[in-house]
Amino acid sequence: MMIALPNPDKSFTATIFAPLRSEKGVAGLFDIKTKEKAEEYMKAHFPDSLEAIPNYQQQFLDNPTSPLVTVRVSPWNFKDKVVVLGDSAHAMVPFYGQGMNSAFEDCLVFDEVLQECKGDLSKAVPNFAKKREASGNAIAKLSMGNYLEMRHHTGSTFFLLQKKLEGMLNFLFPNAWIPLYKMVTFTRIPYDEVIEREERQANILKRSTYAGMAALACVAAWLSRKALIKSSL
């Protein structure tokens, strides 16, 4: 996947997200060492971008290639002596933009737990670690899931239709139906609970979409039959 973010001078900085090592006959980013290989790779995967990127072969070689990592830790604490928060507990790929936000929320949740325990670290540290670990793992999962969604689904008419329907449902039932992105970004619903709610909503939405499409097909068939009968009279 390639994305391009705008700069103040009205240029764009493009970033490619792809496997680092070659697999199934497709070159990995670490294995592209020459301008010829860079050109071959770009023409194969991003041909529509080439006219917009001057000297892309040399730029491909000059700019660094770095891995993205996901960190999962268990447990988050050692007794009441050490506790990890933020990236040390749940570093994630950047596709939800929640790295800093989730780290700040770790601090907020820890403060809430500390108040509940009346400042007793011997209770607060293990309670916080147990309470927050599932959310830390969940936001890492959500971040990777958003990458897959951007990479595979955003060009799908069916997917875009589902998103429009989801927005309409949120407008009609703002508390009962909250889209995934809105839950992650604009609420304090724990990330693990977000995943559970999204799975329920996705199943309902999928069934509703299929039912709606079936209903439209039936209406279209009925109208076509009616038109044929009318034309034969």
LOTIMI-824844 format. One record per residue (C-alpha): residue in three letters; x negated, y negated, z negated. Coordinates in steps of 0.25 Angstrom, whole numbers, padded with zeros to 4 digits, always signed. Example, Ala and Ser with C-alpha at 12.3 -4.5 7.8 and 13.67 -1.06 7.14 Angstrom:
BEGIN
ALA-0049+0018-0031;SER-0055+0004-0029;
This chain:
BEGIN
MET+0000+0000+0000;MET-0005-0014+0003;ILE+0000-0027-0004;ALA-0004-0041-0001;LEU-0003-0052-0012;PRO-0003-0067-0008;ASN-0015-0076-0012;PRO-0014-0091-0015;ASP-0021-0094-0001;LYS-0009-0087+0006;SER-0018-0075+0009;PHE-0015-0061+0004;THR-0023-0050-0004;ALA-0019-0036+0001;THR-0021-0024-0008;ILE-0020-0010-0004;PHE-0016+0001-0013;ALA-0020+0015-0008;PRO-0027+0028-0012;LEU-0042+0026-0015;ARG-0047+0039-0010;SER-0043+0046+0003;GLU-0032+0056+0003;LYS-0024+0063+0013;GLY-0032+0057+0024;VAL-0029+0043+0020;ALA-0042+0035+0017;GLY-0043+0030+0002;LEU-0047+0015-0001;PHE-0060+0020-0007;ASP-0064+0027+0006;ILE-0062+0016+0015;LYS-0077+0011+0017;THR-0077+0005+0031;LYS-0070-0006+0039;GLU-0065+0005+0049;LYS-0059+0013+0038;ALA-0052+0001+0032;GLU-0046-0003+0046;GLU-0042+0012+0048;TYR-0035+0012+0034;MET-0028-0002+0036;LYS-0023+0001+0049;ALA-0017+0015+0044;HIS-0010+0009+0032;PHE-0008-0006+0033;PRO-0009-0009+0048;ASP+0001-0021+0047;SER-0008-0028+0037;LEU-0020-0029+0046;GLU-0017-0042+0054;ALA-0015-0049+0041;ILE-0029-0045+0034;PRO-0041-0051+0041;ASN-0054-0042+0041;TYR-0046-0031+0033;GLN-0057-0021+0035;GLN-0067-0028+0028;GLN-0058-0033+0017;PHE-0054-0019+0015;LEU-0068-0015+0012;ASP-0072-0028+0004;ASN-0061-0027-0006;PRO-0062-0018-0018;THR-0054-0005-0019;SER-0049-0002-0033;PRO-0041+0009-0040;LEU-0028+0007-0047;VAL-0026+0015-0060;THR-0015+0019-0069;VAL-0018+0021-0084;ARG-0010+0030-0093;VAL-0015+0031-0108;SER-0009+0040-0119;PRO-0008+0037-0130;TRP-0010+0022-0130;ASN-0015+0022-0144;PHE-0025+0028-0154;LYS-0018+0028-0167;ASP-0016+0013-0171;LYS-0030+0009-0167;VAL-0029+0008-0152;VAL-0018+0005-0142;VAL-0019+0002-0127;LEU-0011-0007-0120;GLY-0010-0013-0105;ASP-0019-0007-0095;SER-0027+0001-0105;ALA-0014+0009-0107;HIS-0007+0008-0094;ALA-0015+0002-0082;MET-0006+0003-0070;VAL-0006+0000-0055;PRO-0002-0014-0052;PHE+0011-0012-0044;TYR+0020-0017-0054;GLY+0012-0028-0059;GLN+0015-0024-0074;GLY+0001-0021-0079;MET+0000-0034-0087;ASN+0014-0035-0090;SER+0014-0021-0096;ALA+0002-0024-0104;PHE+0008-0036-0110;GLU+0021-0028-0113;ASP+0012-0018-0120;CYS+0008-0029-0130;LEU+0022-0033-0132;VAL+0027-0019-0135;PHE+0015-0017-0144;ASP+0019-0030-0152;GLU+0033-0025-0153;VAL+0029-0012-0158;LEU+0020-0018-0168;GLN+0031-0027-0173;GLU+0040-0015-0174;CYS+0029-0008-0182;LYS+0027-0021-0191;GLY+0013-0022-0187;ASP+0009-0008-0191;LEU-0001-0004-0180;SER-0002+0010-0185;LYS+0013+0011-0180;ALA+0013+0001-0169;VAL+0001+0006-0160;PRO+0006+0020-0159;ASN+0021+0016-0157;PHE+0017+0006-0146;ALA+0008+0016-0139;LYS+0020+0027-0139;LYS+0030+0017-0135;ARG+0022+0010-0124;GLU+0015+0021-0117;ALA+0027+0026-0109;SER+0029+0012-0103;GLY+0014+0011-0100;ASN+0014+0023-0092;ALA+0028+0019-0085;ILE+0023+0006-0080;ALA+0011+0013-0074;LYS+0020+0022-0067;LEU+0029+0011-0062;SER+0017+0003-0056;MET+0013+0015-0048;GLY+0028+0017-0044;ASN+0029+0003-0039;TYR+0017+0005-0030;LEU+0024+0017-0024;GLU+0037+0009-0022;MET+0030-0002-0015;ARG+0022+0007-0007;HIS+0033+0016-0002;HIS+0047+0011-0004;THR+0047-0005-0002;GLY+0049-0002+0013;SER+0061+0007+0011;THR+0075+0002+0015;PHE+0081+0012+0005;PHE+0071+0007-0006;LEU+0075-0008-0003;LEU+0089-0005-0003;GLN+0088+0002-0017;LYS+0081-0011-0022;LYS+0092-0020-0017;LEU+0102-0011-0024;GLU+0094-0011-0037;GLY+0093-0026-0037;MET+0108-0027-0035;LEU+0111-0017-0047;ASN+0101-0025-0055;PHE+0109-0038-0052;LEU+0123-0031-0056;PHE+0117-0024-0068;PRO+0105-0031-0073;ASN+0104-0024-0086;ALA+0108-0010-0081;TRP+0100-0009-0068;ILE+0086-0015-0068;PRO+0076-0013-0056;LEU+0063-0006-0059;TYR+0054-0018-0056;LYS+0063-0027-0064;MET+0062-0018-0076;VAL+0047-0017-0075;THR+0044-0032-0073;PHE+0055-0039-0080;THR+0060-0031-0092;ARG+0054-0025-0104;ILE+0060-0011-0101;PRO+0049-0001-0105;TYR+0042+0004-0092;ASP+0045+0019-0095;GLU+0060+0015-0097;VAL+0059+0007-0084;ILE+0055+0020-0076;GLU+0067+0028-0082;ARG+0077+0017-0079;GLU+0071+0016-0065;GLU+0073+0031-0062;ARG+0087+0030-0067;GLN+0090+0018-0058;ALA+0083+0023-0046;ASN+0091+0036-0046;ILE+0104+0028-0047;LEU+0099+0019-0036;LYS+0095+0030-0027;ARG+0109+0037-0028;SER+0116+0024-0027;THR+0108+0020-0014;TYR+0111+0034-0008;ALA+0125+0033-0011;GLY+0126+0019-0005;MET+0119+0024+0008;ALA+0129+0036+0008;ALA+0141+0027+0007;LEU+0136+0018+0018;ALA+0134+0029+0027;CYS+0148+0034+0024;VAL+0153+0021+0027;ALA+0145+0019+0040;ALA+0150+0033+0044;TRP+0165+0030+0041;LEU+0163+0017+0049;SER+0157+0024+0061;ARG+0168+0034+0061;LYS+0179+0024+0060;ALA+0172+0016+0072;LEU+0171+0029+0080;ILE+0186+0032+0078;LYS+0190+0018+0081;SER+0182+0018+0094;SER+0188+0032+0098;LEU+0202+0026+0097;
